[in-house]
Amino acid sequence: MPSTSNSTMEIYTPVTLLWDRVLMLPIVGVVDSQRAQSIMETMLARIEETEARVVILDIEGVETVDTAVANHLIKITQATQLMGARCVVSGISPAIAQTLVQLGIPLTEIVTRATLRDAVYYALQTLGLDIRQSANSPLR
């Protein structure tokens, strides 16, 4: 990958403030060691800037996961926790779930949710926000 400026990397790894103290990072495409390091650095800086308490790492756009990618994701979640934020991983496809199980990747301490919507709901509940749902709510 050619060298990139910090502003290009921020676009490449956009950490978005979804709600007060809730960050989201959608990961799309291939995650290699350099990109994983950039994701971690950007995420940790944004946690510090925003005083985030929950980080949603959405991997729906990640096509494949191998041992290296899985280990990078685990390191990102661990670093997030060291900064005092909870990390929830969403968007795990059936194929990625099977791969993670087959690789024997330990995910017992990582919070996961099937969809981004479920992860947002979890994040808001974690912050103690009173979330009321209507009968038509898709989160029921």
C-alpha positions in Angstrom: 0.0 0.0 0.0 1.5 3.4 -0.9 2.2 5.8 1.9 -0.8 8.0 2.8 -1.3 11.1 4.7 -3.1 11.3 8.1 -6.2 12.8 6.5 -6.3 10.0 3.9 -6.0 7.4 6.7 -8.9 9.1 8.6 -11.1 8.7 5.5 -9.8 5.2 5.1 -10.7 4.4 8.7 -13.5 6.7 9.6 -14.4 6.6 13.2 -17.8 8.3 13.6 -19.4 9.7 16.7 -22.9 8.2 16.6 -24.1 9.5 20.0 -22.6 11.1 23.0 -19.9 8.6 24.1 -20.6 6.1 21.3 -18.2 5.7 18.4 -18.7 3.5 15.3 -16.1 2.2 12.8 -17.3 0.4 9.8 -14.6 -1.8 8.3 -14.8 -2.6 4.6 -12.5 -4.6 2.5 -9.2 -6.2 3.4 -7.6 -5.8 6.8 -3.8 -6.3 6.8 -1.3 -5.5 9.5 -0.8 -1.9 8.4 -4.5 -1.1 8.1 -5.2 -2.8 11.5 -2.5 -0.6 13.1 -4.1 2.5 11.5 -7.5 1.4 12.7 -6.2 1.0 16.2 -4.4 4.3 16.3 -7.4 6.2 14.9 -9.8 4.5 17.2 -7.8 5.1 20.3 -7.3 8.8 19.5 -11.0 9.2 18.9 -11.8 7.5 22.2 -9.6 9.9 24.0 -11.0 13.0 22.1 -14.6 12.1 22.6 -14.4 10.3 26.0 -16.3 7.4 24.3 -17.5 4.6 26.5 -18.8 2.3 23.8 -17.2 1.5 20.4 -19.0 -0.4 17.7 -16.7 -2.2 15.3 -18.8 -3.2 12.3 -17.2 -5.8 10.2 -20.1 -6.5 7.8 -17.9 -5.2 4.9 -15.0 -7.5 5.6 -15.0 -10.2 3.0 -12.7 -12.8 4.6 -11.2 -13.4 8.0 -8.0 -15.4 8.5 -6.0 -15.9 11.7 -4.1 -12.7 11.2 -7.2 -10.6 10.7 -8.9 -12.2 13.6 -5.9 -11.5 15.9 -5.9 -7.9 14.7 -9.6 -7.5 15.6 -9.0 -9.0 19.0 -6.1 -6.6 19.6 -8.2 -3.6 18.6 -11.0 -4.7 21.0 -8.4 -5.2 23.8 -6.8 -1.8 23.3 -10.3 -0.2 23.3 -11.0 -1.8 26.6 -7.7 -0.5 28.0 -8.9 3.0 27.2 -12.0 2.4 29.3 -14.5 1.8 26.5 -16.5 -1.3 25.7 -16.1 -2.7 22.3 -18.9 -4.5 20.5 -18.3 -6.2 17.2 -21.2 -6.4 14.8 -21.9 -7.7 11.3 -20.3 -11.1 11.6 -21.5 -13.1 8.6 -22.2 -16.8 8.8 -19.0 -17.5 6.8 -16.9 -15.4 9.1 -18.5 -17.0 12.2 -17.6 -20.5 10.9 -14.1 -19.4 10.1 -13.5 -17.9 13.5 -14.8 -21.1 15.2 -12.7 -23.3 12.9 -9.6 -21.2 13.6 -10.2 -21.6 17.3 -10.1 -17.9 17.9 -11.0 -17.1 21.6 -13.9 -14.7 21.5 -15.4 -15.3 24.9 -14.5 -11.8 26.2 -15.7 -10.0 23.1 -19.2 -8.6 22.9 -20.8 -9.4 19.5 -24.1 -8.5 17.9 -25.5 -9.8 14.7 -26.4 -6.5 13.1 -25.3 -2.8 13.4 -28.8 -2.0 14.6 -28.4 -4.5 17.5 -25.0 -3.1 18.3 -26.4 0.5 18.5 -29.2 -0.8 20.8 -26.6 -2.5 23.0 -24.4 0.7 23.1 -27.3 2.9 24.2 -28.4 0.4 26.8 -24.8 0.2 28.1 -24.9 3.9 28.6 -28.1 3.5 30.7 -30.3 5.3 28.2 -34.0 4.5 28.5 -34.9 3.1 25.1 -38.6 2.7 24.5 -39.7 0.6 21.6 -42.9 0.8 19.8 -44.9 -2.3 18.7 -43.5 -1.8 15.2 -39.9 -1.4 16.3 -37.5 -3.6 14.5 -35.5 -4.0 17.7 -38.0 -6.1 19.5 
